[in-house]
Amino acid sequence: MNVATNFQYAGPAFQKSANIYFTKDNFHTQYASLADPFPAGLAPPQRTKYGQLAQWGFANASDLDNGTARNAEIYQWNLGIQHLLPGQIVIGVDYSANRSTHLPWAGAGGISTRDRNFLSTASRNIAIQQAAPNGMDVTSYLNQNVPNLFQCFFTTVASPASYCPATPIFQASDVVDSRYLDDTIPLINLLRPFPQFDGNFEGLPKLIANSWYHSLQIRFQKRMNHYVSFEGNYTFSKATDDSSAGRNGWIGNLVLDNPQVLDNLQAEHGIGSNDAPTA
């Protein structure tokens, strides 16, 4: 069975969702309103009409993947010594650890490892360098309108480029609410790995998260003598991981374990949200 099979998700081409674009020129003019959220109309689901080209011109939350499905792997090891002292006193010291690999990466909210269409660090750094001399912040720079290089796939254009098909691939009524019909689109769309999609292009969470646990356990025992015995234990431990979801991740959306930099996931390694160093 395909790992993407899920009863609650129809394929994106078999459902319909749409963004309301209150502006198409970075808030210089108004496009839509609550009274008229879709001035150009609302396209129906595409179903199988366009095959592998489905959802061009829209975000594509497909939750599909061509990666290999595999189970997580858990490795455990421990080493301990104990010594009997005079007076029936036992001292024990144990080292216990485990490592888990190929865990599914947690995260939600549009910036998880599901998104394959994120802007790379290299592209963001270039945008920062080019925005400053123009007196622009990075968000305004990336959302400025530039010529739509994909327009000829969606509608007839006056001077088609050499890569354009002889006739548009998509019928206008099927993409009437897509920005890719317009003469211009935001610059950020052209910088994405899959520029034909207006926003996310989603797959399954990556199965590359890891966790580590190390502990030193000290045990003191006074064995039964003169009807008296007692025992004490203390554990020093540290739990680290690079994908830790849970309500102990207190900082904003980190409660959902959204990575900070999607193309540098190794930088997420840190203390686990459920770390309890002593007990």
C-alpha positions, 0 to 999 in steps of 0.5 A: 500500500502506498505510504501516502494512502490516507482516508481523509485526503483526496488528491489535490486535483480532486478537491478545490481550495483557493487563496483570496488575493486582496492585492496582486501588486504588493498592496499598491492596489486592491484586487479582491474584497470580502464582498467579491473574493474571486473577481475572476471566478473560481475554477472547479477541481481539475481531476485527471484532466491534466495528468502530471501537470495537475495543479500548475499555477496553484499551490499543491498540497499533494502529500505524495512522495517517491521516497522509500518508506521505512521503519524507524531504527532504535539502538540501545546499549548499556554498561554497568559495574557494582561493588559490595562494600563492608556492611552489606553496602552495594554501590552500582554505576550504570551507563545507559544510552539509545539512539533512534534514526529514520524518525519522521520529521514533525512540524506543521504550519507550512514550513515543515519538511513536507514543503519541497518548494521553499526558498533556499538559503542561497536564494534568500542571501542573494535577495538580502544583498539585492534588497538593501541597495534598493532601499527595500526590505526582503519581503517587499523585494521578493514580492515585487512583480516581475514578468510571468515566464509561465503565462504562455502555458495558461493563456495566449500571449502576444510574443511567445518565448521559444519554450512556449507551447504552440497553444496554451496547455490549460483552458482558462476556465480551469485556472481562472483563479490562478495568478499565472494567467497574469502578465506578472507574478511575484519574484519569489515564485520564480526563485522556488525549486518548482516555480510552476506552483504558486506556493507550497509543493508538498510531500510526506515528512522526511524520515531523517530525524534522529534522537539520542539519549545518554544517562549515568545511573548511580545506585546505593543499596544497604542490604537487610541487616538488623532488620533495616535496609534502604536504597537510593538512585540518582540519574544524570541524563541528556536527551537530544534530537533534531525534531522534537515536537511537544508542549515543552517546546515553548517558543512560538511555533516551535511547539510544532517543531517547525525547522528554522532552515529547511536546507540545513536540518542538521542545525536543528540538533539540540536539547530535546523538548522532553529532556529531564537531566536529573531524576 
